[in-house]
Amino acid sequence: MSMRNSRRTSEVLAVLLSTTLLAAISAQAQSSYACQSVFFKASLNAGDDFARELGGGLLFRVTSQKDPSWFLDVVPAEANTKDYIYPVNLPLRSNGNQTLGPGYGETIKSSLAHPHEMNFLLSRSDYDRISDLVGNVIRSYQTKDPDKALSDYTNAVDLAKKGSLRVAISSYKTDPKTGALTRIKLHVQITTPMDFQFAPKLNPLPWPCHP
């Protein structure tokens, strides 16, 4: 083979390699940002509640508790007693991750020192299906096959269409005399698949999907 032909062959191989690498990088970038996220803030005094329409008929809520503390949930607007967070986050018993503030063995400081991250369901059909399986897991001693009860539940959760929620506490205040929470400021991130339609006032950004 002449030097000229050899050079041309090398150039062709270099172009093919570059094209392959670019395609791989592009595919990786697309897979890395296969979801979308919105961000917003909330500032609450003790006793205050907060709600934000997410889209898809869903509401994100922060509801005041007596301690004082706050409870996080995502609910359908037309059936706001149905908590779309609880059924898809372990443990199913004594899970304090939805609570901001004291409780479940947490102090104010320990509860608010870390982000609260959790998944939530996007559809009523998934909620109904998984909720029916939760009871079998919690009361597995009443089922004929406890291992099957758990595997049926975990398979349903894996197959369900979900979003993820991250709530970070940017600051909080306590009463200097009682030590009770008096004020809290939150940074909220909601991540969903790309096909989820957020409410008009929320502007989603491309974002990696939650593991």
N, C-alpha and C positions, 0 to 999 in steps of 0.2 A: 504494500500500500504506500502511495506517495505521501510526502509530508503534507501536501495540500489537502488530500482526502482525509488524512488522519486528523488534521486541524478541523475540518468541517464536521467530522464525526464527533469530535470532542465538543464542538460548539452545539451540535444538536443534542447531545447527551446533557450538556449543561442547561440548555433551555428546558428539556423535559424534566430534569431534576428540579429546576426552579419552579416550573408549573405545578409539579406534584407537591412541593413544599408549600407553595402559596395556597393550593387547594386544601391541604391538611390544616394549615393555620386558619384559613377562613372557616372550615368546618368546626374546628375547635372553638373559635370565637363565637360562632353561632350557637354551639351547644352550651358554651359558658354563659351566654346571655339569652337563654331560652325562656326566661321569665321577665317579669316587670315589677317594679317597686314604686310605692308612693310614700311620702314622708310628711308628717305634720306634727305639731306640738300641742300640748294641753297644759294649762296651769289651773290647779284646783285648790280651793280652801277646804278644810274639814267640813264634811256635810255636803259638798258639791258633787253633782253627777256630770258626766260628759257623754255625749253620743255623737257619732260621725257616720253619715251615710257612705258606704263603700261602693255601692253599685251591686247589681245582681240581686237586689232585694235584701241586702245584708246591712246590718248596723254593727259598728264597733262601739262598745260601751265601757265606761269606767264608772262603777256604781259605788257610792260611799257605804261603808259599813260602820258599826257602832264603836269599834275599838279606840280611836278611828283608824280605818284602813280603807283600801279600795279593792274592788273585785273586777277583773277583766273578763269580758266575754264577747263573742261574735254571735249575733242572733238574726234570724229572718224577721224583717219588720212586721210581717203579718202574723207571726207566732213567736213573740219575743220571750217566751219562757223556755225555748229550746236552745240550749247552749251548744253551739257548733265546735267549741274547743274541747270540752271535757271528754267526749268519746274517743278522741284520737291522740291522747297524751297520757303516757304512763308516769307514775303508777295510777291506777284507777281508784285506789283508796288513798286518802290523806295526801293528795297532791296540792301543795301550797303555791304552785307556780302562778296560778291565776290571781293570787292575793298580793297586793302591794302594802306592806306593813306587817305588824306583828301577827303571829299565829302559825300553827303547824310547826311549832318548835323554833320559829324564827323570831329574832328581835327586829326592831325597826331598822337598825343599822345593817344587820346581815341580809334582810330582805331587800333593802334598797341599794345595796352596794354592788349588785350585779344586774345585767340585763335579764329580763324575763322573756324567754323565747319559747314558742309553742306553735303547733300546727292548728289549722281549723278547716272544717269542711266547707265546701262551696255549694252543695246541693241538698235539697230535702230528701231525695231518694237515698243518697249515701248516708245521711243522718239516720233515717228510719232503719235502714239495713244494719248499720253498725250498732245502733242503740239496742236493737233486739239481741245482739250478740254479747253486749257488755254484761248483762245480767248473768249469762252462763259462765263468764270468766270470774266475776265476783263471787258467785255461788257455785263454783265448780264442784264442790263437795256434793251438790245435789244432782249433778249430771252423771250419766253412765260412763262418759269418756272425757275426763278433765283435759287431757292433752289435745283432744280434737276440739274442745271448746276454745282453747287458747289459739290453736292453729287456724280455726275458722275465723276468729276475730282478727288475728294479725294479717291473714290473707285479705280480708275485707278492707282493712285499713290501708294496706299497701296498694290495693287497686283503686281506692277512692280518690277522687279529684280533690286536692287540698291546696290551701294557701298557707303561708307562714306569717307569724306575728312576732315582732321584736319591740319590746318596750324598755327603754333605758331611762333611768331617773337622773335628770341633770342636776337637780337640787331639791332639797326639802328643808322644812323648818319644824321644830318641835316647841312645845310650851316649856319655858324654862323652869316652871314649878312642877308640872305633872309629868313632863317628858313625852306627852302625847303628840302625835302628828297634828300640825296645824295647816301645813301647806305643802304642796308637791308639784313639781314641774316634770313633764314627761316628753320624751322624744319617741315618736311612734313610727315604725316601719312596717308596711304591709306588702308582702310579696305574693304574687299569683302567677299562674300560667299566662302566656301572652294573650290567649283568647278570652280572658276575663275582662268584662267591660266595666271599668271604674266609673264612678259618678262623675258628671261633667266638671266639677270644680277640682277634681284630683288629676294631676298630670303625671302619669307614670313614666319612669325611666327604664331602659333595658337593664336587666340585673341577673346575676347568676341565680339559678334555682336553689332552694334550700335542699341540703342533702337528704 
